Amino acid sequence: MAFMNETRTLYDTIGGAAKLREMVDRFYDLMELEPEFAGIRAMHPPATDGSRDKLFWFLSGWMGGPDLYQEQFGHPRLRARHLPFAVGTSERDQWLRAMAWAMEDVGIAEDLRLRLMQSFYQTADWMRNTPG
């Protein structure tokens, strides 16, 4: 008799599609509302609908949910896709601050926020392609 795997994914733990969409939308809302995120906002098109969808799709698969991004676009190749943009320490830190704020605003538990921020930091730091 096979035993059911009771390991929950980050996607399940965070609250699935609805909570992830809420978090991504809050992230982009903050980017549009708060002057401290002007640097990363300037990297996005005037309408952020496509960017919101792409981040949601990417994070869905990254967190162990449906692999929506890869189904549509193939491998994310994150660093390659961001090379046209100057990503330095300031942009990394803006992205991380906006994401931390978004997670707190939508009620992600503190222990999960800390766990996610460790992973987000590693990825965001790896995305830097400009000194400083």
C-alpha positions as CSV (number, residue, x, y, z in Angstrom):
1,M,0.0,0.0,0.0
2,A,1.4,3.4,-1.0
3,F,1.4,6.2,1.5
4,M,0.3,9.6,0.5
5,N,3.0,12.2,0.5
6,E,1.9,14.8,3.0
7,T,4.7,17.3,2.2
8,R,3.2,20.6,1.5
9,T,4.7,22.9,-1.1
10,L,5.4,26.6,-0.6
11,Y,2.5,27.2,-3.0
12,D,0.1,25.3,-0.7
13,T,1.6,26.8,2.5
14,I,1.3,30.4,1.2
15,G,-2.4,29.8,0.3
16,G,-2.3,28.8,-3.3
17,A,-3.2,30.9,-6.4
18,A,-5.4,33.4,-4.6
19,K,-2.9,34.4,-2.0
20,L,0.0,34.4,-4.5
21,R,-1.9,36.6,-6.9
22,E,-2.8,39.0,-4.0
23,M,0.9,39.1,-3.0
24,V,2.1,39.8,-6.6
25,D,-0.6,42.5,-7.1
26,R,0.4,44.2,-3.8
27,F,4.1,44.0,-4.9
28,Y,3.3,45.9,-8.1
29,D,0.8,48.3,-6.4
30,L,3.6,49.2,-4.0
31,M,6.0,49.7,-6.9
32,E,3.6,52.1,-8.4
33,L,2.7,53.9,-5.2
34,E,5.9,54.3,-3.3
35,P,8.7,56.7,-4.4
36,E,11.3,54.4,-2.9
37,F,10.6,51.9,-5.6
38,A,10.9,54.3,-8.5
39,G,14.1,52.7,-9.8
40,I,12.5,49.3,-10.3
41,R,9.3,50.8,-11.5
42,A,11.1,52.5,-14.3
43,M,12.3,49.1,-15.6
44,H,8.7,48.1,-16.3
45,P,6.3,49.1,-19.0
46,P,3.7,51.8,-18.3
47,A,1.0,49.1,-17.8
48,T,2.1,46.4,-15.5
49,D,-0.5,43.8,-16.3
50,G,1.9,41.6,-18.3
51,S,4.6,41.9,-15.6
52,R,2.2,41.0,-12.9
53,D,1.1,37.9,-14.8
54,K,4.7,36.8,-15.5
55,L,5.8,37.1,-11.9
56,F,2.7,35.3,-10.7
57,W,3.2,32.5,-13.3
58,F,6.9,32.2,-12.4
59,L,6.4,32.2,-8.6
60,S,3.6,29.6,-9.0
61,G,6.0,27.1,-10.4
62,W,8.9,28.2,-8.3
63,M,6.8,27.5,-5.2
64,G,5.8,24.1,-6.3
65,G,2.4,24.9,-7.8
66,P,1.4,24.8,-11.4
67,D,4.3,25.5,-13.7
68,L,2.5,28.3,-15.6
69,Y,5.5,30.3,-16.7
70,Q,7.4,27.3,-18.1
71,E,4.3,26.0,-19.9
72,Q,4.0,29.3,-21.8
73,F,7.6,30.5,-22.2
74,G,9.9,27.6,-21.5
75,H,12.7,27.8,-19.0
76,P,12.7,31.2,-17.2
77,R,16.3,32.0,-17.8
78,L,15.9,34.8,-15.2
79,R,19.3,36.4,-15.5
80,A,19.3,36.3,-19.3
81,R,15.9,37.9,-19.4
82,H,17.0,40.7,-17.1
83,L,20.3,41.5,-18.8
84,P,18.8,44.4,-20.8
85,F,18.2,46.2,-17.5
86,A,20.8,47.6,-15.2
87,V,20.3,45.7,-12.0
88,G,22.6,46.9,-9.2
89,T,22.5,46.7,-5.5
90,S,19.9,49.5,-5.3
91,E,17.5,47.7,-7.7
92,R,18.0,44.4,-5.8
93,D,17.3,46.1,-2.5
94,Q,14.2,47.9,-3.9
95,W,12.8,44.6,-5.2
96,L,13.4,42.8,-1.9
97,R,11.9,45.7,0.1
98,A,8.8,45.8,-2.0
99,M,8.4,42.0,-1.8
100,A,8.9,42.0,2.0
101,W,6.3,44.8,2.3
102,A,3.8,43.0,0.0
103,M,4.1,39.7,1.9
104,E,3.5,41.5,5.2
105,D,0.6,43.4,3.8
106,V,-1.2,40.3,2.6
107,G,-0.7,38.5,5.8
108,I,2.0,35.9,5.0
109,A,3.2,34.4,8.4
110,E,6.5,35.8,9.6
111,D,8.3,32.5,9.6
112,L,7.3,31.9,6.0
113,R,8.2,35.5,5.0
114,L,11.7,35.0,6.5
115,R,12.1,31.7,4.6
116,L,11.0,33.2,1.3
117,M,13.2,36.3,1.8
118,Q,16.3,34.2,2.1
119,S,15.5,32.5,-1.2
120,F,14.5,35.8,-2.8
121,Y,17.7,37.4,-1.7
122,Q,19.8,34.7,-3.2
123,T,18.0,35.1,-6.6
124,A,17.9,38.9,-6.5
125,D,21.6,39.1,-5.6
126,W,22.4,36.7,-8.5
127,M,20.5,39.0,-10.9
128,R,22.8,41.9,-10.3
129,N,24.6,42.8,-13.5
130,T,25.8,46.3,-12.7
131,P,28.4,47.3,-10.1
132,G,27.2,49.2,-7.1
